[in-house]
Amino acid sequence: MSDQTLVAALLGLLEGLTEFIPVSSTGHLLLIGHFLGFQSAGNTFEVVIQLGAVMALVVLYAARLWTVFANARRDPAAQRFLGAVLLAFLPAALAGLLLHDLIKTVLFETPLLIAVMLILGGIVLLYVDRLVIPVRHSDAARLPLRTALAIGVCQCLALVPGVSRSGSTIVGALLLGVEKRAAAEFSFFLSMPTMGAAVAYDLFKNRDVLDFSAWSDIIVGFVVAFVTALVVVRWVLGYVGRQGYALFGWWRIIVGSLALVGLLIGL
């Protein structure tokens, strides 16, 4: 196995581990890519392995999604759930369209910003996890539309790399009185249209510079991300229901601090 393939497997593992927990998978991938000198034209590799993580989520929730869509015409609860996810999706979708070039050409190229946001996000996560907030919503499929929209507005913060899509939505949900496990589960549901649209738009915007020549490495990263995400998603819901989010807050602070030190000493 070549060194490049090993790096592809490592990045796929990192994507699968971090995509659905509030630590910023994009921030981790960009920082590791910076320190390892890894780049792909149009970020093809990074985009495709994110698709692997999305597919893992679709597979895990396939039965539930099928039930919702099959009953959508006649079941008000299914209609309300789909409406909640759509409402939550729209703010970040619109902001992403308007700010795509700034995000990709400026923010994604600033490792120092990513490291700082990891640290700050970790501090926020630790603080919110310790708050005693009355639980008003314990079912991710029955959130009020207003609550779902507010969570979607929070997701816009994740356009800054290092903030974390799942982190911003989970923190927003917790502050709005959503139970910890339900907050994570709604974040999972919201990630499907959000990440699916982001991957599709990225591929379209970079269609002239996409580089699929290293197809074997792309396949390795995709498969590793898919398999790892399958395991992580199953574990996360049970863990946060029992232990909360403190582990992920400390993870962010440690990784961000190490990256900051590495950047400051010129690694």
Residue frames relative to the residue before (quaternion, step in Angstrom):
aa qw qx qy qz dx dy dz
M 1.0000 0.0000 0.0000 0.0000 0.00 0.00 0.00
S 0.4161 -0.7309 0.4856 0.2385 3.60 -0.79 1.03
D 0.6526 -0.5052 0.3852 0.4130 3.54 -1.31 0.34
Q 0.6368 0.5402 -0.3275 0.4421 3.59 1.02 -0.81
T 0.6525 0.5047 -0.3127 0.4708 3.58 1.01 -0.79
L 0.6208 0.5329 -0.3346 0.4677 3.58 1.07 -0.72
V 0.6391 0.5077 -0.3179 0.4824 3.57 1.03 -0.81
A 0.6304 0.5350 -0.3248 0.4593 3.59 1.02 -0.83
A 0.6607 0.4945 -0.3020 0.4773 3.58 0.97 -0.86
L 0.6345 0.5311 -0.3227 0.4595 3.60 1.01 -0.82
L 0.6843 0.4739 -0.2882 0.4734 3.58 0.90 -0.91
G 0.6197 0.5289 -0.3380 0.4711 3.59 1.09 -0.68
L 0.6348 0.5212 -0.3130 0.4769 3.56 1.03 -0.84
L 0.6605 0.5113 -0.2982 0.4618 3.56 0.95 -0.92
E 0.6406 0.5218 -0.3194 0.4640 3.58 0.99 -0.82
G 0.6844 0.4904 -0.2851 0.4580 3.56 0.86 -0.95
L 0.6612 0.5171 -0.2977 0.4547 3.56 1.04 -0.78
T 0.8214 0.3425 -0.1224 0.4393 3.56 0.86 -0.97
E 0.5070 0.6923 -0.4264 0.2860 3.62 1.14 -0.38
F 0.8153 0.2826 -0.1245 0.4899 3.58 0.87 -0.90
I 0.6148 0.4460 -0.3872 0.5226 3.56 1.19 0.53
P 0.5704 -0.6719 0.3624 0.3030 3.61 -1.03 0.71
V 0.4402 0.7018 -0.4546 0.3271 3.58 0.71 1.09
S 0.4817 -0.6922 0.4029 0.3556 3.62 1.34 -0.02
S 0.2031 -0.7942 0.5662 0.0863 3.55 -0.07 1.31
T 0.6389 0.5299 -0.3334 0.4472 3.59 0.97 -0.84
G 0.6469 0.5196 -0.3207 0.4568 3.56 0.94 -0.86
H 0.6535 0.5084 -0.3126 0.4655 3.59 0.95 -0.85
L 0.6765 0.4982 -0.3011 0.4512 3.59 0.87 -0.94
L 0.6741 0.4942 -0.3045 0.4568 3.58 0.92 -0.88
L 0.6649 0.4958 -0.3154 0.4611 3.59 0.96 -0.78
I 0.6576 0.4895 -0.3127 0.4797 3.59 0.92 -0.87
G 0.6357 0.5279 -0.3242 0.4604 3.57 1.00 -0.82
H 0.6387 0.5302 -0.3217 0.4554 3.57 1.05 -0.79
F 0.7288 0.4415 -0.2526 0.4584 3.57 0.80 -1.01
L 0.7089 0.4221 -0.2595 0.5019 3.61 1.14 -0.58
G 0.4271 -0.7127 0.4539 0.3219 3.58 1.26 -0.17
F 0.4070 0.7209 -0.4642 0.3148 3.58 1.16 0.61
Q 0.1049 0.7777 -0.6134 0.0889 3.56 -0.90 0.99
S 0.0657 -0.7660 0.6357 0.0696 3.55 -1.22 0.54
A 0.5740 -0.6150 0.4140 0.3478 3.55 -0.97 0.86
G 0.8428 0.0804 -0.0882 0.5249 3.53 -0.82 1.03
N 0.4676 -0.6820 0.4312 0.3610 3.58 1.27 0.28
T 0.1394 0.8373 -0.5166 0.1126 3.58 1.13 0.70
F 0.6735 0.5137 -0.3038 0.4361 3.55 0.81 -1.02
E 0.6845 0.4979 -0.2898 0.4467 3.56 0.82 -1.03
V 0.6458 0.5284 -0.3156 0.4518 3.58 1.03 -0.82
V 0.7064 0.4813 -0.2784 0.4381 3.57 0.81 -1.01
I 0.6709 0.4782 -0.3299 0.4608 3.62 0.93 -0.71
Q 0.5620 0.5568 -0.3953 0.4669 3.60 1.18 -0.39
L 0.6137 0.5449 -0.3364 0.4619 3.55 1.09 -0.74
G 0.6001 0.5613 -0.3501 0.4497 3.59 1.10 -0.65
A 0.6613 0.4940 -0.3019 0.4769 3.58 0.99 -0.83
V 0.6293 0.5325 -0.3306 0.4595 3.58 1.02 -0.80
M 0.6566 0.5200 -0.3114 0.4488 3.57 0.93 -0.89
A 0.6004 0.5531 -0.3604 0.4513 3.59 1.07 -0.67
L 0.6620 0.5031 -0.3028 0.4658 3.57 0.96 -0.86
V 0.6382 0.5250 -0.3255 0.4595 3.59 0.98 -0.84
V 0.6483 0.5177 -0.3176 0.4591 3.59 0.97 -0.85
L 0.6819 0.5037 -0.2936 0.4417 3.59 0.87 -0.94
Y 0.7742 0.3199 -0.1655 0.5205 3.58 1.03 -0.78
A 0.2777 0.8117 -0.4840 0.1728 3.59 1.26 0.25
A 0.6843 0.4895 -0.2988 0.4505 3.59 0.82 -0.97
R 0.6764 0.4921 -0.2946 0.4621 3.56 0.92 -0.89
L 0.6494 0.5116 -0.3132 0.4674 3.56 0.99 -0.82
W 0.6293 0.5375 -0.3303 0.4539 3.57 0.99 -0.83
T 0.6516 0.5194 -0.3096 0.4580 3.59 0.96 -0.87
V 0.6562 0.5186 -0.3086 0.4529 3.56 0.93 -0.92
F 0.7129 0.4471 -0.2680 0.4691 3.58 0.78 -1.02
A 0.6386 0.5367 -0.3297 0.4421 3.59 1.01 -0.75
N 0.7555 0.3824 -0.1983 0.4936 3.59 1.08 -0.74
A 0.4003 0.7768 -0.4343 0.2186 3.56 1.32 -0.14
R 0.6553 0.5406 -0.3304 0.4113 3.63 1.00 -0.71
R 0.8210 0.2649 -0.1008 0.4956 3.58 0.98 -0.80
D 0.6860 0.4673 -0.2798 0.4824 3.60 1.23 -0.23
P 0.3762 -0.7508 0.4949 0.2232 3.64 -0.42 1.16
A 0.6255 0.5456 -0.3455 0.4377 3.61 1.04 -0.72
A 0.6530 0.4965 -0.3072 0.4824 3.59 1.00 -0.83
Q 0.6419 0.5197 -0.3209 0.4636 3.59 0.99 -0.82
R 0.6581 0.5110 -0.3058 0.4607 3.57 0.97 -0.86
F 0.6470 0.5193 -0.3209 0.4569 3.57 0.98 -0.82
L 0.6632 0.4913 -0.3007 0.4778 3.59 0.90 -0.92
G 0.6422 0.5224 -0.3177 0.4625 3.57 1.03 -0.77
A 0.6392 0.5315 -0.3216 0.4533 3.57 1.03 -0.80
V 0.6662 0.4881 -0.3026 0.4758 3.58 0.93 -0.89
L 0.6491 0.5177 -0.3188 0.4572 3.60 0.97 -0.83
L 0.6487 0.5122 -0.3153 0.4664 3.58 0.93 -0.86
A 0.6735 0.4962 -0.2918 0.4638 3.57 0.94 -0.90
F 0.6454 0.5445 -0.3080 0.4382 3.58 1.13 -0.67
L 0.6432 0.6154 -0.3239 0.3206 3.57 0.92 -0.94
P 0.6556 0.5246 -0.3654 0.4017 3.71 0.73 -0.81
A 0.7041 0.4446 -0.2766 0.4796 3.60 0.81 -0.95
A 0.6037 0.5568 -0.3609 0.4418 3.59 1.07 -0.67
L 0.6856 0.4735 -0.2829 0.4751 3.58 0.88 -0.91
A 0.6620 0.4962 -0.3045 0.4720 3.58 0.94 -0.88
G 0.6423 0.5328 -0.3230 0.4463 3.58 1.01 -0.79
L 0.6360 0.5219 -0.3248 0.4666 3.59 1.02 -0.78
L 0.7046 0.4766 -0.2681 0.4522 3.56 0.90 -0.94
L 0.7992 0.3234 -0.1301 0.4897 3.59 0.97 -0.87
H 0.2968 0.8110 -0.4766 0.1645 3.61 1.29 0.08
D 0.7040 0.4763 -0.2865 0.4420 3.60 0.73 -1.02
L 0.6355 0.5193 -0.3278 0.4679 3.60 1.00 -0.80
I 0.6619 0.5174 -0.3074 0.4470 3.56 0.91 -0.93
K 0.7361 0.4479 -0.2401 0.4471 3.58 0.80 -1.04
T 0.7718 0.3905 -0.2031 0.4589 3.59 0.90 -0.86
V 0.7559 0.3321 -0.1957 0.5291 3.59 1.18 -0.47
L 0.7580 0.4062 -0.2366 0.4522 3.58 0.48 -1.18
F 0.6773 0.4914 -0.3016 0.4570 3.60 0.95 -0.85
E 0.6974 0.4527 -0.2659 0.4878 3.59 1.21 -0.40
T 0.6260 0.5277 -0.3306 0.4694 3.60 1.23 0.36
P 0.1924 -0.8282 0.5155 0.1060 3.62 0.21 1.22
L 0.6072 0.5668 -0.3579 0.4265 3.58 1.05 -0.72
L 0.6336 0.5229 -0.3228 0.4701 3.59 1.00 -0.81
I 0.6473 0.5313 -0.3177 0.4447 3.58 0.94 -0.91
A 0.6620 0.5103 -0.3059 0.4558 3.59 0.89 -0.94
V 0.6633 0.5033 -0.3031 0.4636 3.58 0.93 -0.91
M 0.6716 0.4968 -0.3031 0.4585 3.59 0.94 -0.86
L 0.5886 0.5537 -0.3694 0.4588 3.60 1.09 -0.60
I 0.6781 0.4924 -0.2887 0.4629 3.57 0.91 -0.94
L 0.6829 0.4843 -0.2895 0.4639 3.57 0.82 -0.99
G 0.6505 0.5155 -0.3141 0.4609 3.57 0.98 -0.82
G 0.6252 0.5395 -0.3293 0.4578 3.57 1.08 -0.71
I 0.6440 0.5141 -0.3154 0.4707 3.56 0.99 -0.85
V 0.6487 0.5126 -0.3121 0.4680 3.59 0.95 -0.89
L 0.6608 0.5167 -0.3093 0.4479 3.59 0.91 -0.93
L 0.6460 0.5109 -0.3185 0.4692 3.60 0.96 -0.82
Y 0.6598 0.5183 -0.3066 0.4494 3.56 0.95 -0.89
V 0.6992 0.4705 -0.2750 0.4627 3.57 0.81 -1.03
D 0.6317 0.5503 -0.3390 0.4280 3.59 1.02 -0.76
R 0.7031 0.4616 -0.2659 0.4709 3.58 1.11 -0.61
L 0.5166 0.6413 -0.4246 0.3764 3.59 1.23 -0.22
V 0.3097 -0.7103 0.5954 0.2121 3.55 -1.12 0.64
I 0.0522 0.8111 -0.5723 0.1094 3.56 -0.08 1.34
P 0.4667 -0.6830 0.4737 0.3023 3.61 -0.71 0.98
V 0.3775 -0.7289 0.5267 0.2209 3.56 -0.86 0.97
R 0.1020 -0.8095 0.5777 0.0243 3.56 -0.72 1.13
H 0.7847 0.1908 -0.0917 0.5826 3.57 1.21 -0.49
S 0.0510 -0.8336 0.5499 -0.0110 3.59 -0.56 1.14
D 0.6886 0.4116 -0.2737 0.5306 3.60 1.29 0.05
A 0.4029 -0.7486 0.4759 0.2255 3.58 -0.50 1.20
A 0.6833 0.4945 -0.2847 0.4555 3.59 1.13 -0.58
R 0.7405 0.3834 -0.2174 0.5074 3.61 1.24 -0.11
L 0.2808 0.7677 -0.5316 0.2218 3.59 1.03 0.65
P 0.5204 -0.6120 0.4828 0.3487 3.62 -1.03 0.67
L 0.6069 -0.5861 0.3913 0.3676 3.58 -1.10 0.68
R 0.6290 0.5367 -0.3418 0.4467 3.58 1.02 -0.75
T 0.6505 0.5103 -0.3099 0.4695 3.58 0.99 -0.84
A 0.6464 0.5230 -0.3152 0.4575 3.58 0.96 -0.87
L 0.6543 0.5088 -0.3127 0.4640 3.58 0.94 -0.85
A 0.6453 0.5163 -0.3216 0.4622 3.59 0.96 -0.82
I 0.6261 0.5141 -0.3334 0.4822 3.60 1.04 -0.74
G 0.6402 0.5329 -0.3183 0.4526 3.58 1.03 -0.78
V 0.6230 0.5197 -0.3355 0.4788 3.57 1.06 -0.72
C 0.6267 0.5329 -0.3272 0.4649 3.59 1.03 -0.78
Q 0.6188 0.5703 -0.3446 0.4160 3.58 1.05 -0.76
C 0.5495 0.6278 -0.3942 0.3854 3.60 1.15 -0.51
L 0.5744 0.5994 -0.3772 0.4105 3.59 1.14 -0.59
A 0.6314 0.5674 -0.3272 0.4151 3.58 1.14 -0.64
L 0.4662 0.6517 -0.4647 0.3769 3.61 1.22 0.03
V 0.6192 0.4692 -0.3364 0.5322 3.57 1.28 -0.31
P 0.4027 -0.7334 0.4825 0.2593 3.63 -0.50 1.11
G 0.7120 0.3925 -0.3282 0.4809 3.52 -0.95 0.97
V 0.5867 0.5721 -0.3755 0.4331 3.60 1.21 -0.39
S 0.3048 -0.7628 0.4950 0.2831 3.60 0.95 -0.98
R 0.4169 -0.7087 0.5186 0.2345 3.54 -0.75 1.11
S 0.7019 0.4441 -0.2762 0.4836 3.56 0.80 -0.98
G 0.6202 0.5570 -0.3409 0.4346 3.59 1.06 -0.71
S 0.6897 0.4756 -0.2899 0.4628 3.58 0.85 -0.93
T 0.6819 0.4764 -0.3022 0.4655 3.60 0.94 -0.79
I 0.6566 0.5085 -0.3156 0.4589 3.59 0.99 -0.79
V 0.6498 0.5000 -0.3203 0.4744 3.60 0.92 -0.87
G 0.6423 0.5202 -0.3197 0.4632 3.57 0.95 -0.87
A 0.6676 0.5032 -0.2983 0.4605 3.57 0.93 -0.93
L 0.6448 0.5234 -0.3254 0.4522 3.60 0.92 -0.85
L 0.6720 0.4975 -0.2965 0.4615 3.58 0.93 -0.89
L 0.6860 0.4648 -0.2696 0.4906 3.56 1.20 -0.53
G 0.6166 -0.6055 0.3262 0.3831 3.57 1.27 0.25
V 0.4340 0.6700 -0.4853 0.3567 3.59 1.17 0.48
E 0.5173 -0.6492 0.4670 0.3048 3.58 -0.93 0.92
K 0.6558 -0.5860 0.3068 0.3639 3.59 -1.04 0.82
R 0.6818 0.4645 -0.2957 0.4816 3.60 0.86 -0.88
A 0.6569 0.5081 -0.3104 0.4625 3.58 0.96 -0.84
A 0.6070 0.5528 -0.3484 0.4523 3.60 1.09 -0.70
A 0.6643 0.4899 -0.3001 0.4782 3.57 0.96 -0.86
E 0.6723 0.5052 -0.3082 0.4448 3.58 0.92 -0.87
F 0.6467 0.4919 -0.3358 0.4765 3.61 0.94 -0.75
S 0.6026 0.5498 -0.3472 0.4626 3.57 1.10 -0.69
F 0.6227 0.5315 -0.3334 0.4675 3.59 1.05 -0.75
F 0.6719 0.4957 -0.3021 0.4600 3.58 0.84 -0.99
L 0.6717 0.5071 -0.2916 0.4545 3.57 0.94 -0.92
S 0.6155 0.5793 -0.3501 0.4037 3.58 1.09 -0.67
M 0.5907 0.6088 -0.3795 0.3695 3.62 1.05 -0.64
P 0.7345 0.3606 -0.2637 0.5108 3.66 0.66 -0.91
T 0.6342 0.5530 -0.3426 0.4179 3.59 1.00 -0.78
M 0.7298 0.4119 -0.2409 0.4896 3.58 0.75 -1.01
G 0.6117 0.5498 -0.3540 0.4453 3.56 1.04 -0.71
A 0.6771 0.4783 -0.2830 0.4823 3.58 0.92 -0.92
A 0.6510 0.5246 -0.3199 0.4457 3.59 0.97 -0.84
V 0.6513 0.5055 -0.3112 0.4727 3.58 0.98 -0.85
A 0.6651 0.5054 -0.3058 0.4568 3.59 0.88 -0.93
Y 0.6844 0.4829 -0.2902 0.4628 3.59 0.90 -0.91
D 0.6233 0.5374 -0.3328 0.4603 3.58 1.03 -0.77
L 0.6650 0.4991 -0.3023 0.4662 3.57 0.90 -0.93
F 0.6521 0.5100 -0.3148 0.4642 3.58 1.00 -0.82
K 0.6884 0.4952 -0.2913 0.4427 3.60 0.83 -0.97
N 0.7625 0.3519 -0.1818 0.5115 3.57 1.10 -0.72
R 0.2745 0.8190 -0.4760 0.1653 3.59 1.26 0.30
D 0.6795 0.5016 -0.3004 0.4432 3.61 1.09 -0.62
V 0.7664 0.3301 -0.1867 0.5184 3.60 1.17 -0.40
L 0.3722 0.7416 -0.4899 0.2673 3.59 1.25 0.13
D 0.1391 -0.7953 0.5890 0.0360 3.51 -0.99 0.92
F 0.0151 -0.8166 0.5761 -0.0324 3.56 -0.30 1.27
S 0.3321 0.7751 -0.4868 0.2281 3.59 1.26 0.30
A 0.7063 0.3969 -0.2534 0.5286 3.60 1.08 -0.67
W 0.0381 0.8686 -0.4930 0.0323 3.56 0.96 0.96
S 0.6267 0.5487 -0.3569 0.4228 3.59 1.00 -0.70
D 0.6593 0.4935 -0.3085 0.4760 3.59 1.00 -0.79
I 0.6203 0.5424 -0.3333 0.4582 3.58 1.05 -0.77
I 0.6541 0.5090 -0.3056 0.4686 3.58 0.96 -0.89
V 0.6349 0.5277 -0.3258 0.4608 3.59 0.97 -0.86
G 0.6825 0.4853 -0.2897 0.4634 3.58 0.85 -0.96
F 0.6364 0.5383 -0.3201 0.4503 3.58 1.00 -0.86
V 0.6984 0.4783 -0.2758 0.4554 3.58 0.79 -1.04
V 0.6593 0.5006 -0.3131 0.4655 3.59 0.91 -0.88
A 0.6489 0.5080 -0.3196 0.4676 3.61 0.96 -0.84
F 0.6427 0.5363 -0.3141 0.4479 3.59 0.98 -0.88
V 0.7073 0.4609 -0.2692 0.4635 3.58 0.75 -1.06
T 0.6627 0.5090 -0.3095 0.4538 3.58 0.91 -0.90
A 0.6564 0.5137 -0.3115 0.4562 3.59 0.95 -0.86
L 0.5825 0.5752 -0.3712 0.4383 3.60 1.06 -0.66
V 0.6920 0.4715 -0.2700 0.4753 3.56 0.93 -0.94
V 0.6814 0.5225 -0.2946 0.4195 3.56 0.86 -1.01
V 0.6604 0.5167 -0.3253 0.4371 3.59 0.85 -0.93
R 0.6416 0.5202 -0.3241 0.4611 3.60 0.98 -0.80
W 0.6948 0.4884 -0.2669 0.4555 3.56 1.00 -0.85
V 0.6455 0.5864 -0.3343 0.3575 3.58 0.90 -0.97
L 0.6708 0.5222 -0.3226 0.4162 3.59 0.78 -0.97
G 0.6735 0.4828 -0.2943 0.4761 3.56 0.94 -0.87
Y 0.6646 0.5241 -0.3105 0.4327 3.57 0.94 -0.88
V 0.7191 0.4406 -0.2823 0.4573 3.60 0.70 -1.01
G 0.5839 0.5743 -0.3748 0.4345 3.58 1.14 -0.52
R 0.7354 0.3981 -0.2178 0.5032 3.58 1.10 -0.72
Q 0.8362 0.2758 -0.0791 0.4674 3.56 0.82 -1.05
G 0.4512 -0.6860 0.4677 0.3272 3.60 1.13 -0.38
Y 0.6605 -0.5650 0.3800 0.3164 3.55 -1.32 -0.32
A 0.3564 0.7732 -0.4768 0.2187 3.61 1.23 0.08
L 0.6048 0.5749 -0.3569 0.4199 3.60 0.97 -0.84
F 0.7021 0.4700 -0.2710 0.4613 3.58 0.90 -0.92
G 0.5935 0.5555 -0.3599 0.4579 3.57 1.15 -0.57
W 0.6779 0.4696 -0.2867 0.4876 3.58 0.93 -0.91
W 0.5881 0.5672 -0.3597 0.4507 3.59 1.06 -0.75
R 0.6677 0.5052 -0.3014 0.4563 3.59 0.83 -0.98
I 0.6773 0.5008 -0.3024 0.4462 3.58 0.85 -0.97
I 0.6674 0.4982 -0.3044 0.4622 3.61 0.92 -0.88
V 0.6838 0.4739 -0.2946 0.4702 3.62 0.82 -0.97
G 0.6638 0.5081 -0.3072 0.4548 3.59 0.92 -0.89
S 0.6583 0.5107 -0.3069 0.4600 3.58 1.00 -0.83
L 0.6481 0.5070 -0.3165 0.4720 3.59 0.96 -0.84
A 0.6536 0.5040 -0.3120 0.4706 3.58 0.98 -0.86
L 0.6464 0.5334 -0.3169 0.4441 3.57 0.98 -0.85
V 0.6434 0.5072 -0.3120 0.4811 3.55 1.00 -0.84
G 0.6571 0.5185 -0.3105 0.4505 3.58 0.93 -0.92
L 0.6678 0.4970 -0.3022 0.4646 3.57 0.97 -0.83
L 0.6853 0.5041 -0.2885 0.4393 3.57 0.94 -0.89
I 0.7207 0.3884 -0.2564 0.5139 3.62 1.09 -0.58
G 0.5599 -0.6817 0.3440 0.3218 3.54 1.31 0.24
L 0.2799 0.7657 -0.5339 0.2242 3.62 1.02 0.67
